[in-house]
Amino acid sequence: MDLRVGNDQVAGMTIRKPYPSDVSDEEWALVAPYLTLLPEQAGQREHSLREVFNGLRYVVKTGAPWRWMPNDLPPWAAVYQQTQRWLAAGCFKALAEDLRTVLRLAAGRKAQPSAAILDSRTLRSTPESGERAGYDGARRKKGSKLHLAVDTLGHLLALHVTPASVDDRAEVGRLAQAVQSSTGQSIDLAYVDQGYTGRKAADAAKAHGIELEVIKLPEAKRGFVLLPRR
């Protein structure tokens, strides 16, 4: 009889039914080397590293507050604290950058992109938003705003979170700096929508060696059209 916790066999642990958010064997083989900050047998480790990661995935996939984590996963505080250690060590950043490189090479592209796409997304408030919540008048939402950059294949380059009230143009400099840090200064062009028009945004990007190209979607026409350069 194969006694497993999800897909992970852990001696002495109550057997539970798997959740759809549980990491697969193939996924775990990829991410485990990035997440193993201590030996699996380290004395201070009380919970299976894979189960802790399953706890994090449950929160990310469901959007549930940390304290609502099911009782058959490791305690929410242990998962939260381990997540903070992973973030501080840059584990997820390293994983995303390496995975992006592999996917670009597999698509016949250069390892590092020369162009990026900058955009933002507003998420409604949750009990976890706390003081970070703000009101986005353009989207009529109160919550947090994700400012992100991807390459032209859609792979993540950089991301940070602000209150929803923060203007997109005010974050261009910070985003451009993060993009160049992630790619080794390879980006020289970034596509943006009309929310990023204006000299302030253009100058902020240019300070990091990036030219902004504003695009718009005309009425009664599909697809993006480049605005004339000024």
TORPA-4810 file (N, C-alpha, C, O; in nm, 3 decimals):
<nodes>
NODE_1_0.085_-0.120_0.000_0.000_0.000_0.000_0.088_0.124_0.000_0.180_0.134_0.081_M
NODE_2_0.062_0.218_-0.089_0.144_0.338_-0.103_0.080_0.450_-0.022_-0.018_0.510_-0.066_D
NODE_3_0.136_0.479_0.097_0.083_0.582_0.183_0.154_0.713_0.150_0.273_0.728_0.177_L
NODE_4_0.080_0.807_0.093_0.141_0.933_0.052_0.058_1.051_0.101_-0.063_1.040_0.117_R
NODE_5_0.126_1.162_0.126_0.060_1.287_0.157_0.061_1.368_0.029_0.165_1.422_-0.010_V
NODE_6_-0.054_1.375_-0.038_-0.053_1.430_-0.174_0.028_1.333_-0.256_-0.011_1.217_-0.271_G
NODE_7_0.141_1.378_-0.311_0.235_1.294_-0.381_0.363_1.277_-0.300_0.463_1.228_-0.353_N
NODE_8_0.362_1.315_-0.173_0.482_1.317_-0.092_0.466_1.221_0.025_0.370_1.233_0.101_D
NODE_9_0.558_1.126_0.042_0.551_1.030_0.150_0.625_1.085_0.270_0.745_1.111_0.262_Q
NODE_10_0.555_1.104_0.383_0.614_1.161_0.503_0.582_1.072_0.621_0.465_1.053_0.655_V
NODE_11_0.686_1.017_0.682_0.666_0.924_0.792_0.604_0.996_0.911_0.641_1.109_0.942_A
NODE_12_0.510_0.930_0.975_0.453_0.982_1.097_0.352_1.094_1.077_0.306_1.151_1.176_G
NODE_13_0.317_1.127_0.957_0.224_1.237_0.932_0.089_1.179_0.891_0.081_1.080_0.818_M
NODE_14_-0.016_1.242_0.941_-0.151_1.199_0.906_-0.171_1.206_0.755_-0.141_1.307_0.691_T
NODE_15_-0.223_1.096_0.701_-0.246_1.092_0.557_-0.366_1.180_0.523_-0.470_1.172_0.588_I
NODE_16_-0.352_1.262_0.422_-0.462_1.350_0.381_-0.492_1.329_0.234_-0.410_1.276_0.158_R
NODE_17_-0.611_1.370_0.195_-0.646_1.367_0.054_-0.580_1.486_-0.016_-0.569_1.594_0.042_K
NODE_18_-0.535_1.468_-0.140_-0.468_1.578_-0.209_-0.564_1.690_-0.247_-0.683_1.666_-0.270_P
NODE_19_-0.512_1.811_-0.252_-0.586_1.927_-0.302_-0.546_1.952_-0.447_-0.435_1.917_-0.488_Y
NODE_20_-0.635_2.013_-0.526_-0.599_2.044_-0.665_-0.476_2.134_-0.676_-0.408_2.135_-0.778_P
NODE_21_-0.449_2.210_-0.570_-0.335_2.301_-0.571_-0.203_2.233_-0.537_-0.097_2.295_-0.549_S
NODE_22_-0.205_2.108_-0.496_-0.082_2.038_-0.459_0.016_2.034_-0.576_-0.024_2.020_-0.692_D
NODE_23_0.144_2.047_-0.545_0.248_2.042_-0.646_0.261_1.899_-0.699_0.255_1.803_-0.622_V
NODE_24_0.279_1.885_-0.829_0.297_1.753_-0.889_0.441_1.707_-0.873_0.528_1.787_-0.837_S
NODE_25_0.467_1.581_-0.899_0.604_1.529_-0.889_0.697_1.604_-0.985_0.810_1.637_-0.948_D
NODE_26_0.649_1.630_-1.107_0.732_1.699_-1.205_0.761_1.843_-1.161_0.874_1.890_-1.175_E
NODE_27_0.659_1.911_-1.109_0.678_2.048_-1.062_0.774_2.052_-0.944_0.860_2.140_-0.935_E
NODE_28_0.758_1.957_-0.852_0.844_1.954_-0.734_0.989_1.928_-0.771_1.080_1.984_-0.710_W
NODE_29_1.012_1.843_-0.870_1.149_1.816_-0.915_1.214_1.944_-0.967_1.335_1.961_-0.955_A
NODE_30_1.133_2.033_-1.025_1.186_2.159_-1.076_1.214_2.259_-0.965_1.321_2.319_-0.962_L
NODE_31_1.119_2.277_-0.873_1.130_2.385_-0.775_1.209_2.348_-0.650_1.264_2.437_-0.585_V
NODE_32_1.217_2.221_-0.615_1.282_2.181_-0.490_1.425_2.234_-0.475_1.459_2.282_-0.367_A
NODE_33_1.510_2.227_-0.578_1.647_2.279_-0.561_1.651_2.428_-0.528_1.746_2.474_-0.464_P
NODE_34_1.551_2.504_-0.569_1.548_2.647_-0.541_1.498_2.676_-0.399_1.530_2.780_-0.342_Y
NODE_35_1.421_2.583_-0.342_1.355_2.608_-0.214_1.427_2.545_-0.095_1.394_2.574_0.020_L
NODE_36_1.523_2.459_-0.121_1.589_2.386_-0.013_1.700_2.472_0.046_1.813_2.469_-0.002_T
NODE_37_1.667_2.549_0.149_1.764_2.635_0.215_1.839_2.561_0.324_1.950_2.600_0.361_L
NODE_38_1.780_2.454_0.376_1.841_2.370_0.479_1.826_2.224_0.437_1.734_2.192_0.361_L
NODE_39_1.913_2.136_0.485_1.896_1.993_0.455_1.760_1.943_0.502_1.708_1.990_0.603_P
NODE_40_1.703_1.849_0.429_1.571_1.795_0.464_1.569_1.738_0.606_1.465_1.739_0.671_E
NODE_41_1.685_1.690_0.654_1.691_1.629_0.787_1.730_1.729_0.896_1.757_1.688_1.009_Q
NODE_42_1.733_1.859_0.864_1.774_1.960_0.962_1.685_1.953_1.085_1.564_1.936_1.075_A
NODE_43_1.746_1.967_1.203_1.673_1.953_1.328_1.562_2.054_1.346_1.459_2.023_1.406_G
NODE_44_1.582_2.177_1.294_1.480_2.279_1.312_1.362_2.267_1.216_1.267_2.344_1.225_Q
NODE_45_1.368_2.171_1.126_1.258_2.153_1.032_1.153_2.061_1.093_1.181_1.945_1.121_R
NODE_46_1.033_2.112_1.114_0.926_2.036_1.176_0.828_1.979_1.074_0.756_1.884_1.103_E
NODE_47_0.826_2.036_0.954_0.727_1.996_0.855_0.796_1.965_0.722_0.901_2.022_0.691_H
NODE_48_0.736_1.875_0.646_0.787_1.844_0.514_0.792_1.970_0.429_0.695_2.045_0.422_S
NODE_49_0.906_1.995_0.365_0.921_2.114_0.281_0.819_2.114_0.169_0.766_2.219_0.132_L
NODE_50_0.792_1.999_0.116_0.693_1.990_0.008_0.553_2.024_0.059_0.476_2.089_-0.012_R
NODE_51_0.521_1.982_0.179_0.390_2.014_0.235_0.379_2.163_0.267_0.272_2.222_0.253_E
NODE_52_0.488_2.223_0.310_0.488_2.368_0.333_0.462_2.441_0.201_0.385_2.537_0.197_V
NODE_53_0.527_2.396_0.095_0.507_2.457_-0.036_0.363_2.433_-0.083_0.304_2.521_-0.146_F
NODE_54_0.307_2.316_-0.054_0.167_2.290_-0.087_0.076_2.388_-0.013_-0.025_2.433_-0.067_N
NODE_55_0.112_2.421_0.111_0.034_2.519_0.186_0.037_2.655_0.120_-0.066_2.722_0.110_G
NODE_56_0.155_2.696_0.076_0.167_2.824_0.005_0.086_2.823_-0.124_0.016_2.920_-0.154_L
NODE_57_0.094_2.715_-0.200_0.019_2.705_-0.325_-0.132_2.710_-0.299_-0.207_2.767_-0.379_R
NODE_58_-0.177_2.651_-0.188_-0.319_2.655_-0.154_-0.365_2.799_-0.137_-0.470_2.839_-0.188_Y
NODE_59_-0.286_2.879_-0.064_-0.322_3.019_-0.041_-0.320_3.096_-0.172_-0.411_3.175_-0.199_V
NODE_60_-0.217_3.074_-0.254_-0.204_3.147_-0.380_-0.316_3.110_-0.476_-0.375_3.198_-0.540_V
NODE_61_-0.346_2.982_-0.487_-0.447_2.936_-0.583_-0.589_2.972_-0.542_-0.672_3.006_-0.627_K
NODE_62_-0.618_2.967_-0.412_-0.755_2.991_-0.365_-0.779_3.136_-0.325_-0.893_3.181_-0.323_T
NODE_63_-0.671_3.208_-0.294_-0.687_3.345_-0.245_-0.734_3.351_-0.101_-0.776_3.457_-0.055_G
NODE_64_-0.729_3.241_-0.029_-0.775_3.235_0.109_-0.678_3.308_0.202_-0.557_3.308_0.175_A
NODE_65_-0.726_3.370_0.309_-0.635_3.428_0.409_-0.548_3.319_0.470_-0.587_3.202_0.474_P
NODE_66_-0.431_3.357_0.518_-0.339_3.259_0.575_-0.406_3.177_0.685_-0.389_3.055_0.692_W
NODE_67_-0.481_3.245_0.770_-0.540_3.176_0.886_-0.650_3.078_0.848_-0.696_3.001_0.932_R
NODE_68_-0.693_3.081_0.722_-0.797_2.989_0.677_-0.739_2.863_0.614_-0.812_2.783_0.556_W
NODE_69_-0.609_2.845_0.624_-0.548_2.726_0.566_-0.603_2.599_0.632_-0.616_2.596_0.754_M
NODE_70_-0.636_2.496_0.555_-0.692_2.374_0.612_-0.601_2.313_0.719_-0.479_2.325_0.712_P
NODE_71_-0.662_2.249_0.816_-0.588_2.193_0.929_-0.501_2.074_0.892_-0.412_2.037_0.969_N
NODE_72_-0.525_2.011_0.775_-0.443_1.897_0.739_-0.317_1.937_0.661_-0.240_1.851_0.618_D
NODE_73_-0.296_2.068_0.642_-0.171_2.121_0.591_-0.089_2.172_0.709_-0.144_2.185_0.819_L
NODE_74_0.039_2.201_0.692_0.116_2.255_0.804_0.051_2.383_0.858_-0.023_2.448_0.785_P
NODE_75_0.076_2.420_0.983_0.017_2.541_1.040_0.046_2.664_0.955_0.154_2.679_0.899_P
NODE_76_-0.053_2.752_0.946_-0.039_2.868_0.857_0.083_2.953_0.894_0.150_3.007_0.806_W
NODE_77_0.111_2.965_1.024_0.225_3.047_1.066_0.356_2.989_1.015_0.445_3.064_0.975_A
NODE_78_0.368_2.856_1.015_0.490_2.792_0.966_0.505_2.814_0.816_0.615_2.839_0.767_A
NODE_79_0.394_2.805_0.742_0.398_2.827_0.598_0.432_2.973_0.567_0.512_3.002_0.478_V
NODE_80_0.371_3.065_0.642_0.396_3.206_0.621_0.543_3.241_0.648_0.607_3.311_0.570_Y
NODE_81_0.595_3.192_0.760_0.733_3.222_0.796_0.832_3.164_0.694_0.931_3.229_0.660_Q
NODE_82_0.806_3.043_0.648_0.894_2.983_0.548_0.886_3.060_0.416_0.986_3.077_0.347_Q
NODE_83_0.767_3.106_0.382_0.751_3.186_0.260_0.833_3.314_0.269_0.895_3.354_0.170_T
NODE_84_0.834_3.378_0.385_0.915_3.499_0.403_1.064_3.469_0.388_1.139_3.550_0.334_Q
NODE_85_1.106_3.353_0.435_1.248_3.315_0.418_1.280_3.291_0.271_1.386_3.331_0.223_R
NODE_86_1.189_3.227_0.200_1.209_3.206_0.055_1.217_3.339_-0.019_1.302_3.357_-0.106_W
NODE_87_1.129_3.432_0.016_1.129_3.562_-0.050_1.258_3.638_-0.020_1.318_3.698_-0.109_L
NODE_88_1.301_3.637_0.107_1.421_3.708_0.146_1.545_3.652_0.076_1.639_3.726_0.046_A
NODE_89_1.546_3.521_0.051_1.660_3.456_-0.013_1.654_3.468_-0.166_1.748_3.427_-0.234_A
NODE_90_1.546_3.524_-0.220_1.535_3.540_-0.364_1.507_3.411_-0.439_1.538_3.399_-0.557_G
NODE_91_1.449_3.312_-0.370_1.425_3.181_-0.431_1.331_3.188_-0.551_1.360_3.133_-0.657_C
NODE_92_1.219_3.257_-0.535_1.121_3.263_-0.643_1.173_3.347_-0.759_1.145_3.318_-0.875_F
NODE_93_1.248_3.451_-0.728_1.305_3.535_-0.833_1.402_3.453_-0.919_1.398_3.460_-1.042_K
NODE_94_1.489_3.376_-0.853_1.585_3.294_-0.927_1.514_3.190_-1.012_1.552_3.165_-1.127_A
NODE_95_1.410_3.129_-0.956_1.333_3.028_-1.030_1.267_3.091_-1.153_1.275_3.034_-1.262_L
NODE_96_1.203_3.207_-1.137_1.135_3.272_-1.249_1.233_3.311_-1.358_1.204_3.295_-1.477_A
NODE_97_1.350_3.362_-1.319_1.448_3.406_-1.419_1.504_3.287_-1.496_1.519_3.293_-1.618_E
NODE_98_1.536_3.179_-1.426_1.590_3.061_-1.495_1.485_2.997_-1.585_1.515_2.956_-1.697_D
NODE_99_1.361_2.989_-1.537_1.254_2.929_-1.617_1.227_3.014_-1.741_1.204_2.961_-1.850_L
NODE_100_1.230_3.145_-1.726_1.210_3.233_-1.841_1.318_3.210_-1.946_1.288_3.204_-2.065_R
NODE_101_1.442_3.198_-1.902_1.552_3.176_-1.995_1.535_3.045_-2.071_1.556_3.040_-2.192_T
NODE_102_1.498_2.939_-2.000_1.479_2.809_-2.063_1.367_2.815_-2.167_1.381_2.763_-2.277_V
NODE_103_1.256_2.880_-2.130_1.142_2.888_-2.222_1.174_2.973_-2.345_1.129_2.942_-2.455_L
NODE_104_1.251_3.079_-2.326_1.288_3.163_-2.440_1.379_3.085_-2.536_1.360_3.090_-2.658_R
NODE_105_1.477_3.015_-2.482_1.566_2.937_-2.567_1.490_2.827_-2.640_1.517_2.798_-2.757_L
NODE_106_1.393_2.766_-2.571_1.313_2.661_-2.634_1.227_2.717_-2.747_1.193_2.644_-2.840_A
NODE_107_1.193_2.847_-2.739_1.112_2.911_-2.843_1.199_2.970_-2.955_1.148_3.035_-3.045_A
NODE_108_1.329_2.946_-2.947_1.418_2.996_-3.050_1.456_3.142_-3.033_1.502_3.204_-3.129_G
NODE_109_1.438_3.197_-2.914_1.472_3.336_-2.886_1.605_3.343_-2.811_1.656_3.242_-2.762_R
NODE_110_1.658_3.465_-2.801_1.777_3.486_-2.719_1.742_3.468_-2.572_1.626_3.483_-2.533_K
NODE_111_1.842_3.436_-2.493_1.817_3.411_-2.350_1.756_3.532_-2.281_1.668_3.517_-2.197_A
NODE_112_1.801_3.651_-2.316_1.750_3.773_-2.256_1.678_3.857_-2.361_1.727_3.872_-2.473_Q
NODE_113_1.562_3.912_-2.327_1.483_3.989_-2.424_1.539_4.129_-2.443_1.615_4.179_-2.360_P
NODE_114_1.502_4.192_-2.554_1.539_4.331_-2.579_1.419_4.424_-2.566_1.434_4.546_-2.564_S
NODE_115_1.298_4.366_-2.558_1.176_4.446_-2.546_1.089_4.391_-2.433_1.092_4.272_-2.403_A
NODE_116_1.011_4.480_-2.373_0.923_4.441_-2.263_0.788_4.507_-2.281_0.771_4.596_-2.364_A
NODE_117_0.691_4.463_-2.203_0.557_4.521_-2.199_0.529_4.558_-2.054_0.538_4.473_-1.965_I
NODE_118_0.495_4.685_-2.029_0.462_4.731_-1.894_0.311_4.749_-1.882_0.247_4.800_-1.974_L
NODE_119_0.256_4.707_-1.770_0.112_4.720_-1.752_0.081_4.713_-1.602_0.171_4.689_-1.521_D
NODE_120_-0.045_4.733_-1.567_-0.086_4.722_-1.428_-0.223_4.656_-1.419_-0.297_4.650_-1.517_S
NODE_121_-0.254_4.608_-1.300_-0.383_4.544_-1.276_-0.425_4.575_-1.134_-0.345_4.564_-1.041_R
NODE_122_-0.550_4.615_-1.117_-0.602_4.647_-0.985_-0.682_4.531_-0.929_-0.771_4.477_-0.996_T
NODE_123_-0.651_4.492_-0.806_-0.720_4.383_-0.737_-0.802_4.440_-0.622_-0.755_4.527_-0.549_L
NODE_124_-0.923_4.392_-0.606_-1.010_4.442_-0.501_-0.954_4.411_-0.362_-0.876_4.318_-0.344_R
NODE_125_-0.994_4.492_-0.266_-0.947_4.477_-0.129_-0.986_4.343_-0.070_-1.090_4.287_-0.103_S
NODE_126_-0.900_4.293_0.016_-0.927_4.174_0.096_-0.886_4.207_0.239_-0.821_4.309_0.262_T
NODE_127_-0.923_4.123_0.336_-0.877_4.148_0.472_-0.725_4.153_0.484_-0.672_4.211_0.579_P
NODE_128_-0.655_4.091_0.388_-0.509_4.090_0.392_-0.448_4.218_0.336_-0.329_4.243_0.356_E
NODE_129_-0.527_4.301_0.267_-0.472_4.421_0.205_-0.423_4.521_0.307_-0.319_4.585_0.288_S
NODE_130_-0.497_4.536_0.417_-0.457_4.627_0.523_-0.440_4.769_0.475_-0.521_4.820_0.397_G
NODE_131_-0.334_4.834_0.521_-0.309_4.974_0.487_-0.269_4.991_0.341_-0.265_5.103_0.292_E
NODE_132_-0.239_4.882_0.271_-0.196_4.891_0.131_-0.312_4.927_0.039_-0.288_4.972_-0.073_R
NODE_133_-0.435_4.909_0.083_-0.550_4.932_-0.004_-0.563_5.081_-0.038_-0.535_5.167_0.045_A
NODE_134_-0.604_5.109_-0.161_-0.630_5.245_-0.207_-0.738_5.240_-0.313_-0.780_5.131_-0.353_G
NODE_135_-0.785_5.356_-0.359_-0.894_5.359_-0.456_-0.842_5.397_-0.594_-0.777_5.501_-0.611_Y
NODE_136_-0.870_5.312_-0.692_-0.835_5.336_-0.832_-0.956_5.396_-0.901_-1.051_5.324_-0.933_D
NODE_137_-0.955_5.529_-0.923_-1.070_5.595_-0.982_-1.099_5.551_-1.124_-1.215_5.545_-1.164_G
NODE_138_-0.993_5.521_-1.201_-1.013_5.481_-1.341_-1.086_5.348_-1.351_-1.172_5.331_-1.437_A
NODE_139_-1.052_5.255_-1.262_-1.115_5.122_-1.266_-1.227_5.107_-1.163_-1.293_5.003_-1.158_R
NODE_140_-1.248_5.210_-1.082_-1.354_5.211_-0.981_-1.342_5.092_-0.887_-1.439_5.022_-0.859_R
NODE_141_-1.220_5.070_-0.839_-1.195_4.962_-0.746_-1.110_5.011_-0.630_-1.023_5.096_-0.647_K
NODE_142_-1.136_4.957_-0.512_-1.052_4.982_-0.397_-0.972_4.856_-0.368_-1.028_4.747_-0.358_K
NODE_143_-0.842_4.870_-0.356_-0.759_4.753_-0.330_-0.613_4.781_-0.357_-0.562_4.888_-0.324_G
NODE_144_-0.546_4.684_-0.415_-0.404_4.692_-0.445_-0.384_4.689_-0.596_-0.468_4.639_-0.671_S
NODE_145_-0.270_4.744_-0.638_-0.239_4.746_-0.781_-0.108_4.671_-0.807_-0.007_4.695_-0.741_K
NODE_146_-0.112_4.580_-0.904_0.007_4.509_-0.948_0.068_4.584_-1.066_0.002_4.606_-1.168_L
NODE_147_0.192_4.624_-1.052_0.266_4.685_-1.162_0.363_4.578_-1.212_0.445_4.528_-1.135_H
NODE_148_0.353_4.541_-1.339_0.433_4.430_-1.387_0.491_4.455_-1.524_0.442_4.538_-1.601_L
NODE_149_0.597_4.381_-1.552_0.661_4.384_-1.683_0.682_4.241_-1.728_0.723_4.155_-1.650_A
NODE_150_0.653_4.216_-1.856_0.674_4.083_-1.915_0.752_4.101_-2.044_0.756_4.211_-2.100_V
NODE_151_0.813_3.992_-2.093_0.874_3.999_-2.225_0.765_3.980_-2.330_0.648_3.964_-2.295_D
NODE_152_0.800_3.983_-2.456_0.699_3.976_-2.563_0.637_3.837_-2.576_0.542_3.818_-2.652_T
NODE_153_0.690_3.739_-2.503_0.630_3.606_-2.498_0.537_3.592_-2.378_0.471_3.489_-2.362_L
NODE_154_0.534_3.695_-2.294_0.447_3.693_-2.177_0.512_3.641_-2.051_0.443_3.618_-1.952_G
NODE_155_0.644_3.622_-2.052_0.714_3.571_-1.934_0.749_3.687_-1.840_0.792_3.793_-1.885_H
NODE_156_0.731_3.664_-1.712_0.747_3.769_-1.611_0.891_3.819_-1.604_0.986_3.741_-1.602_L
NODE_157_0.905_3.953_-1.601_1.035_4.017_-1.582_1.045_4.084_-1.446_1.148_4.076_-1.379_L
NODE_158_0.938_4.151_-1.406_0.939_4.222_-1.278_0.796_4.248_-1.234_0.704_4.254_-1.316_A
NODE_159_0.778_4.263_-1.102_0.644_4.286_-1.046_0.658_4.349_-0.908_0.742_4.307_-0.829_L
NODE_160_0.575_4.448_-0.880_0.565_4.497_-0.743_0.423_4.547_-0.718_0.346_4.569_-0.811_H
NODE_161_0.389_4.565_-0.590_0.252_4.595_-0.548_0.249_4.731_-0.477_0.336_4.762_-0.396_V
NODE_162_0.146_4.811_-0.509_0.124_4.939_-0.444_-0.024_4.953_-0.410_-0.105_4.870_-0.453_T
NODE_163_-0.062_5.055_-0.335_-0.205_5.084_-0.322_-0.264_5.113_-0.460_-0.194_5.162_-0.548_P
NODE_164_-0.391_5.085_-0.478_-0.455_5.101_-0.609_-0.459_5.247_-0.653_-0.476_5.275_-0.771_A
NODE_165_-0.443_5.339_-0.561_-0.449_5.482_-0.594_-0.322_5.533_-0.661_-0.322_5.645_-0.713_S
NODE_166_-0.215_5.456_-0.661_-0.088_5.500_-0.719_-0.099_5.503_-0.871_-0.146_5.408_-0.934_V
NODE_167_-0.055_5.615_-0.930_-0.061_5.632_-1.075_0.042_5.543_-1.145_0.154_5.528_-1.097_D
NODE_168_0.002_5.485_-1.257_0.091_5.395_-1.331_0.221_5.464_-1.371_0.329_5.405_-1.361_D
NODE_169_0.212_5.589_-1.415_0.330_5.660_-1.463_0.433_5.683_-1.353_0.552_5.691_-1.380_R
NODE_170_0.385_5.693_-1.229_0.476_5.718_-1.118_0.564_5.596_-1.087_0.665_5.609_-1.019_A
NODE_171_0.524_5.479_-1.137_0.597_5.356_-1.107_0.687_5.310_-1.221_0.751_5.205_-1.210_E
NODE_172_0.691_5.385_-1.330_0.771_5.344_-1.446_0.918_5.331_-1.411_0.983_5.233_-1.450_V
NODE_173_0.972_5.428_-1.339_1.114_5.424_-1.305_1.150_5.303_-1.223_1.249_5.236_-1.250_G
NODE_174_1.070_5.275_-1.122_1.096_5.158_-1.036_1.086_5.029_-1.116_1.167_4.938_-1.098_R
NODE_175_0.987_5.021_-1.202_0.966_4.901_-1.282_1.079_4.884_-1.383_1.129_4.773_-1.404_L
NODE_176_1.120_4.994_-1.447_1.229_4.987_-1.544_1.359_4.943_-1.479_1.434_4.863_-1.536_A
NODE_177_1.386_4.994_-1.360_1.507_4.953_-1.289_1.505_4.804_-1.257_1.606_4.736_-1.272_Q
NODE_178_1.390_4.753_-1.214_1.377_4.611_-1.182_1.393_4.525_-1.307_1.454_4.417_-1.301_A
NODE_179_1.339_4.571_-1.418_1.351_4.497_-1.544_1.497_4.486_-1.587_1.542_4.378_-1.625_V
NODE_180_1.569_4.595_-1.581_1.710_4.592_-1.622_1.793_4.506_-1.527_1.887_4.439_-1.571_Q
NODE_181_1.760_4.507_-1.400_1.831_4.423_-1.304_1.807_4.275_-1.332_1.897_4.193_-1.318_S
NODE_182_1.682_4.242_-1.372_1.645_4.103_-1.398_1.707_4.050_-1.527_1.734_3.930_-1.538_S
NODE_183_1.728_4.137_-1.624_1.773_4.093_-1.756_1.919_4.128_-1.787_1.968_4.098_-1.895_T
NODE_184_1.987_4.190_-1.692_2.125_4.230_-1.718_2.134_4.346_-1.816_2.223_4.348_-1.902_G
NODE_185_2.042_4.442_-1.804_2.042_4.564_-1.886_2.017_4.535_-2.035_2.070_4.606_-2.121_Q
NODE_186_1.938_4.433_-2.066_1.918_4.396_-2.207_1.799_4.467_-2.273_1.787_4.464_-2.395_S
NODE_187_1.712_4.530_-2.194_1.590_4.591_-2.249_1.619_4.733_-2.299_1.675_4.814_-2.226_I
NODE_188_1.580_4.761_-2.424_1.593_4.897_-2.477_1.460_4.955_-2.524_1.454_5.072_-2.563_D
NODE_189_1.353_4.874_-2.522_1.221_4.921_-2.566_1.113_4.859_-2.479_1.118_4.739_-2.449_L
NODE_190_1.015_4.942_-2.440_0.902_4.890_-2.363_0.772_4.942_-2.422_0.758_5.062_-2.444_A
NODE_191_0.678_4.852_-2.447_0.546_4.889_-2.498_0.452_4.917_-2.382_0.450_4.841_-2.284_Y
NODE_192_0.377_5.023_-2.390_0.284_5.063_-2.284_0.154_5.111_-2.347_0.150_5.142_-2.466_V
NODE_193_0.047_5.118_-2.266_-0.079_5.172_-2.316_-0.087_5.321_-2.286_0.010_5.380_-2.238_D
NODE_194_-0.200_5.381_-2.313_-0.212_5.526_-2.302_-0.208_5.577_-2.158_-0.196_5.697_-2.134_Q
NODE_195_-0.219_5.486_-2.063_-0.208_5.526_-1.923_-0.068_5.569_-1.885_-0.046_5.623_-1.776_G
NODE_196_0.027_5.546_-1.975_0.167_5.580_-1.946_0.216_5.697_-2.032_0.337_5.720_-2.039_Y
NODE_197_0.126_5.770_-2.095_0.170_5.882_-2.178_0.224_5.995_-2.092_0.191_6.005_-1.973_T
NODE_198_0.307_6.079_-2.152_0.360_6.194_-2.081_0.511_6.190_-2.068_0.572_6.083_-2.071_G
NODE_199_0.571_6.307_-2.055_0.715_6.319_-2.048_0.773_6.256_-1.921_0.882_6.200_-1.924_R
NODE_200_0.701_6.264_-1.809_0.752_6.210_-1.683_0.779_6.061_-1.693_0.885_6.014_-1.652_K
NODE_201_0.684_5.987_-1.749_0.702_5.842_-1.764_0.813_5.811_-1.861_0.895_5.722_-1.837_A
NODE_202_0.817_5.884_-1.973_0.920_5.860_-2.074_1.059_5.887_-2.018_1.152_5.810_-2.043_A
NODE_203_1.074_5.996_-1.943_1.204_6.029_-1.885_1.247_5.927_-1.780_1.365_5.893_-1.770_D
NODE_204_1.149_5.877_-1.702_1.181_5.777_-1.599_1.233_5.649_-1.662_1.327_5.588_-1.610_A
NODE_205_1.173_5.608_-1.774_1.220_5.488_-1.844_1.354_5.513_-1.909_1.443_5.428_-1.905_A
NODE_206_1.370_5.629_-1.970_1.494_5.662_-2.040_1.613_5.667_-1.946_1.726_5.637_-1.987_K
NODE_207_1.590_5.703_-1.822_1.697_5.706_-1.723_1.758_5.569_-1.701_1.870_5.557_-1.651_A
NODE_208_1.684_5.466_-1.738_1.734_5.329_-1.725_1.759_5.267_-1.862_1.767_5.145_-1.874_H
NODE_209_1.772_5.349_-1.964_1.807_5.300_-2.097_1.693_5.239_-2.175_1.717_5.160_-2.267_G
NODE_210_1.569_5.274_-2.140_1.452_5.215_-2.206_1.368_5.324_-2.271_1.339_5.426_-2.209_I
NODE_211_1.330_5.303_-2.395_1.240_5.393_-2.465_1.099_5.338_-2.457_1.076_5.220_-2.484_E
NODE_212_1.004_5.424_-2.420_0.864_5.383_-2.414_0.798_5.400_-2.551_0.818_5.502_-2.617_L
NODE_213_0.722_5.302_-2.592_0.645_5.308_-2.716_0.498_5.294_-2.678_0.454_5.187_-2.637_E
NODE_214_0.420_5.402_-2.690_0.280_5.404_-2.648_0.194_5.345_-2.759_0.209_5.379_-2.876_V
NODE_215_0.103_5.256_-2.721_0.011_5.194_-2.816_-0.132_5.219_-2.771_-0.157_5.240_-2.653_I
NODE_216_-0.223_5.216_-2.864_-0.364_5.236_-2.830_-0.450_5.145_-2.914_-0.408_5.095_-3.018_K
NODE_217_-0.573_5.124_-2.867_-0.671_5.041_-2.938_-0.780_5.133_-2.990_-0.867_5.176_-2.913_L
NODE_218_-0.779_5.166_-3.119_-0.881_5.257_-3.174_-1.020_5.196_-3.168_-1.036_5.074_-3.160_P
NODE_219_-1.119_5.283_-3.172_-1.257_5.235_-3.174_-1.285_5.160_-3.304_-1.232_5.194_-3.410_E
NODE_220_-1.366_5.057_-3.294_-1.410_4.978_-3.410_-1.293_4.912_-3.482_-1.301_4.883_-3.601_A
NODE_221_-1.184_4.889_-3.410_-1.071_4.823_-3.474_-0.999_4.739_-3.371_-0.976_4.782_-3.258_K
NODE_222_-0.962_4.618_-3.412_-0.891_4.529_-3.322_-0.740_4.543_-3.343_-0.694_4.579_-3.451_R
NODE_223_-0.666_4.514_-3.238_-0.522_4.518_-3.248_-0.467_4.651_-3.200_-0.540_4.750_-3.195_G
NODE_224_-0.340_4.654_-3.165_-0.276_4.773_-3.116_-0.216_4.853_-3.231_-0.169_4.796_-3.329_F
NODE_225_-0.219_4.984_-3.217_-0.162_5.074_-3.317_-0.063_5.166_-3.248_-0.095_5.224_-3.144_V
NODE_226_0.056_5.181_-3.303_0.156_5.266_-3.244_0.117_5.412_-3.259_0.075_5.455_-3.367_L
NODE_227_0.132_5.488_-3.151_0.112_5.632_-3.160_0.235_5.695_-3.223_0.345_5.643_-3.208_L
NODE_228_0.219_5.807_-3.294_0.336_5.873_-3.353_0.436_5.914_-3.246_0.398_5.959_-3.138_P
NODE_229_0.563_5.898_-3.278_0.666_5.941_-3.185_0.675_6.092_-3.182_0.654_6.160_-3.282_R
NODE_230_0.707_6.142_-3.064_0.717_6.287_-3.050_0.865_6.326_-3.037_0.897_6.444_-3.025_R
</nodes>
